[in-house]
Amino acid sequence: MSSGRPRVGTFKKVTSLANPLVKDIRALHQKKRRDDTRLFIAEGQKLVRDAAEFGWPIHTLAYAATLAGDPAIGALAAETKAGGGTVLEVSAPVLEKITRRDNPQSVVGVFRQRFAPETDVGRDGIWVALDRVRDPGNLGTIVRTADAAGLAGVALVGACCDPFALEAVRATMGSVFHVPLAQLSEDTLVAAARRHGARLVGTHLIADAIDYRKADYRPPLILLMGNEQQGLTDTLSAASDQLVRIPMRGKADSLNLAVSTGLMIYEALREC
C-alpha cells in the first residue's frame, strides 16, 4: 500500500563495467531501447542542469567520482533523488563505457522523451516541418536554429531519424529541452494546417517555384523542408500554398538541409 509520499530516489557508487545500471544507460544508444523505454541520454553538466531548471525531471544522473563534493553536483543529485530518480557516482572507465567516448563529459543525464500533441502543429507562430529527415546532425542543428529564432516547434513528418539519438541531442546544444517536437504523418500535418488556417510554404527545385524572398510568410505558418536526397513528397508539394526555391549561383544544385532551413526561418521572421 502506498503511503502517499513521493518516492525518494537512490544513490550508488559504481566502479564495475558489468553493473546492470551501466548496461541500461549504455543500451540507450540503441534506438530500439530508446523506443521501448522512452528514455534518452544527454551529456554535460550545464546541459543537464539547464534541462532540470526548464522542468525536465532527471531520471538517472551519472557523474564522475572526481566531482564528489562539488556543490553544483550535490544540488543536481539532491533534486534527482527528490524526484525519485537514481544518482550514480561512477569511475572514469564506467563513464567512458556509458558515453562510448574516450574523453567523455563528466556528467550524464537520462531523461524521459517528450512529444507535443499533433494538434499543436500550426496552431500559431511558425513551425518547421521536416519531411523524412535522415541525418541526426541536420535535425539537431535545425532544432537549435528553431530555438534561437523563437519558433513554435519542429514537426517530424514520416520516417525521420530519432531526435533523441545522442548525436541529435548533442547537435541541439540543449535546445531539445526548449523546442516542442511533434511526430505526425503527411495527411495529419496537412489536416492540422487546414484546421488552424496555417500557410504551408515548401521548398522545391521545380522551375516555377518562386524566389524564397518573395513568399508570404505571415503566421500561422508551417515551413516544409524536404528529405536531404529526394526533397518533398508529391503529397506535401501538392498541399503547399506556395513552393519556393533558394537561388544558387555556383555549380552546386542544392544546399545542406540545416543551412537551407536556417535561411527559410530567418527570412520568415522578417515578416513577423
C-alpha positions in Angstrom: 0.0 0.0 0.0 1.3 3.4 -0.9 2.0 5.9 1.9 1.0 8.8 -0.4 4.5 10.3 -0.1 6.7 10.7 -3.3 9.2 8.0 -3.9 12.7 9.0 -2.8 15.5 8.1 -5.3 18.6 6.1 -4.7 22.4 6.8 -4.7 25.0 4.3 -5.7 28.8 4.3 -6.2 29.6 2.3 -9.4 33.0 1.1 -10.5 32.1 -2.1 -12.2 31.6 -2.1 -16.0 29.3 -5.0 -15.6 26.8 -3.2 -13.3 23.3 -3.6 -14.7 22.6 0.1 -14.3 25.6 0.9 -16.5 24.3 -1.6 -19.1 20.9 0.0 -19.0 22.2 3.5 -19.7 24.6 2.3 -22.4 21.7 0.5 -24.1 20.1 3.8 -24.7 22.5 4.3 -27.6 20.3 1.9 -29.5 17.0 3.2 -31.0 15.1 0.1 -30.1 16.0 0.5 -26.4 15.0 4.2 -26.6 11.7 3.4 -28.2 11.0 0.7 -25.6 11.9 2.8 -22.5 11.0 6.3 -23.9 14.3 7.5 -22.3 17.3 9.2 -23.8 20.8 10.4 -22.8 22.1 14.0 -22.6 25.7 14.9 -21.8 27.3 17.8 -19.9 26.8 19.4 -16.6 25.4 22.7 -17.9 23.0 20.9 -20.3 21.7 18.6 -17.6 21.3 21.4 -15.1 19.6 23.6 -17.7 17.2 20.8 -18.6 16.3 20.3 -14.9 15.7 24.0 -14.4 13.5 24.0 -17.5 11.2 21.4 -16.0 12.7 18.1 -17.2 13.0 15.7 -14.3 16.2 13.7 -14.2 15.5 10.0 -14.4 19.2 9.0 -13.8 22.2 11.2 -13.1 25.7 9.8 -13.5 28.7 11.9 -12.6 32.4 11.4 -12.3 33.7 10.5 -8.9 36.1 13.4 -9.1 33.1 15.7 -8.8 32.1 14.4 -5.5 31.7 17.3 -3.1 31.0 19.8 -5.9 28.1 22.0 -4.6 26.5 22.1 -8.1 26.6 18.3 -8.5 25.3 18.0 -4.9 22.3 20.2 -5.9 21.6 18.1 -9.0 21.9 14.9 -7.1 19.5 16.1 -4.4 17.0 17.2 -7.0 17.2 13.9 -8.8 16.7 11.9 -5.7 13.8 14.1 -4.5 12.1 13.4 -7.8 12.5 9.7 -7.4 15.5 9.3 -9.8 18.7 7.4 -9.5 22.1 9.0 -8.8 25.3 7.2 -9.8 28.8 8.3 -8.8 31.0 6.5 -11.3 34.6 5.8 -12.1 36.2 7.2 -15.3 36.1 3.8 -17.1 32.4 3.5 -16.3 31.7 7.0 -17.7 33.6 6.1 -20.9 31.5 3.0 -21.3 28.3 4.9 -20.7 29.1 7.6 -23.3 31.1 5.4 -25.7 33.7 8.2 -25.8 37.4 8.2 -24.7 37.1 11.8 -23.3 33.5 11.9 -22.0 31.7 14.7 -20.4 31.8 14.4 -16.6 28.0 14.4 -16.2 25.4 12.4 -18.0 21.7 12.7 -17.5 18.9 10.3 -18.6 15.6 11.9 -19.3 12.1 10.8 -20.5 11.2 11.7 -24.0 8.5 14.3 -24.8 6.5 14.9 -27.9 4.0 17.7 -28.4 0.4 16.8 -29.4 -0.2 16.6 -33.2 -3.0 19.2 -32.7 -0.4 21.8 -31.7 1.3 21.9 -35.1 0.4 25.0 -37.0 -1.8 26.4 -34.2 0.1 29.7 -34.0 3.5 31.2 -34.8 6.0 29.4 -37.1 6.6 25.7 -37.2 9.2 23.9 -39.3 8.1 20.5 -40.7 10.8 18.2 -41.7 9.9 15.5 -44.3 11.8 12.3 -43.7 15.0 14.0 -42.4 17.6 11.3 -42.1 20.7 13.0 -40.7 20.7 13.4 -36.9 23.2 16.2 -37.1 21.0 18.1 -39.5 18.0 17.5 -37.3 19.8 18.7 -34.1 21.1 21.8 -35.9 17.6 22.7 -37.1 16.2 22.3 -33.6 18.9 24.6 -32.3 18.2 27.2 -35.0 14.4 27.0 -34.3 15.2 27.6 -30.6 17.3 30.6 -31.4 14.6 32.0 -33.7 11.9 31.5 -31.1 9.8 29.2 -33.3 6.7 27.5 -32.1 8.1 24.0 -32.7 9.5 21.4 -35.1 7.4 18.7 -36.7 8.8 15.4 -37.9 6.9 14.0 -40.8 7.1 10.4 -41.9 10.1 8.2 -41.3 12.5 10.7 -39.7 15.7 9.9 -37.7 15.3 9.9 -33.9 15.5 13.4 -32.4 16.6 11.7 -29.1 19.6 9.9 -30.6 22.7 11.1 -28.8 24.2 12.6 -32.0 21.0 14.7 -32.5 20.8 15.7 -28.8 24.5 16.9 -29.0 23.8 18.9 -32.1 20.9 20.7 -30.4 23.3 22.1 -27.7 20.4 21.8 -25.2 17.6 23.2 -27.5 16.0 19.8 -27.5 14.7 20.8 -24.0 13.3 24.1 -25.2 11.6 23.4 -28.6 8.4 21.4 -28.8 8.8 18.4 -31.1 5.9 16.6 -32.8 5.7 13.4 -34.8 2.9 13.0 -37.4 2.1 11.7 -40.9 1.8 13.8 -44.1 -2.0 13.6 -44.0 -2.2 14.6 -40.3 0.2 17.6 -41.0 -1.9 18.9 -43.9 -5.1 18.4 -41.9 -3.6 20.3 -38.9 -2.6 23.2 -41.2 -6.1 23.4 -42.7 -7.7 23.3 -39.3 -5.6 26.1 -37.9 -5.5 28.2 -41.1 -1.8 27.9 -41.3 0.0 28.5 -44.5 2.2 25.8 -45.9 5.3 27.1 -47.6 7.5 24.3 -49.1 11.0 24.4 -50.6 11.3 22.8 -54.1 13.7 22.8 -57.1 11.0 23.0 -59.8 11.4 25.8 -62.3 8.1 27.6 -61.4 8.9 27.7 -57.6 9.2 31.4 -56.6 12.2 33.1 -55.0 12.1 32.4 -51.3 12.5 36.1 -50.6 9.1 36.8 -52.3 6.9 34.3 -50.4 4.1 35.1 -48.0 5.3 34.1 -44.5 2.6 35.6 -42.4 1.8 33.3 -39.4 0.4 30.9 -38.6 2.9 29.3 -40.9 4.5 25.9 -41.5 7.8 25.8 -43.4 8.0 22.5 -45.2 11.6 21.1 -45.7 12.1 18.0 -47.8 14.3 14.9 -47.4 18.1 15.5 -47.9 18.2 13.4 -51.2 14.6 13.4 -52.5 13.1 16.7 -51.4 9.4 17.0 -50.6 7.0 14.2 -51.4 4.4 14.8 -54.1 1.7 14.9 -51.4 3.3 17.7 -49.5 4.3 19.6 -52.6 0.7 19.5 -53.8 -0.6 20.6 -50.4 1.7 23.6 -50.2 0.2 27.1 -50.6 3.5 28.2 -52.1 6.6 26.4 -53.3 9.8 28.4 -53.1 13.4 27.9 -54.1 16.7 29.4 -52.8 18.7 30.8 -55.7 22.2 29.4 -56.2 24.9 31.0 -58.4 27.6 28.4 -58.3 27.9 24.8 -59.5 26.1 23.2 -56.6 22.5 22.3 -57.3 21.3 22.1 -53.6 22.1 23.3 -50.1 22.6 21.3 -46.9 19.2 20.9 -45.2 20.2 22.6 -42.0 21.6 25.6 -43.9 18.5 26.0 -46.2 16.2 25.6 -43.2 18.1 28.4 -41.4 17.7 30.7 -44.4 14.0 29.9 -44.6 13.5 30.5 -40.9 15.1 33.9 -40.8 13.5 35.0 -44.0 10.1 34.2 -42.5 11.0 36.2 -39.3 11.3 39.3 -41.5 7.5 39.4 -41.7 6.9 38.7 -38.0 
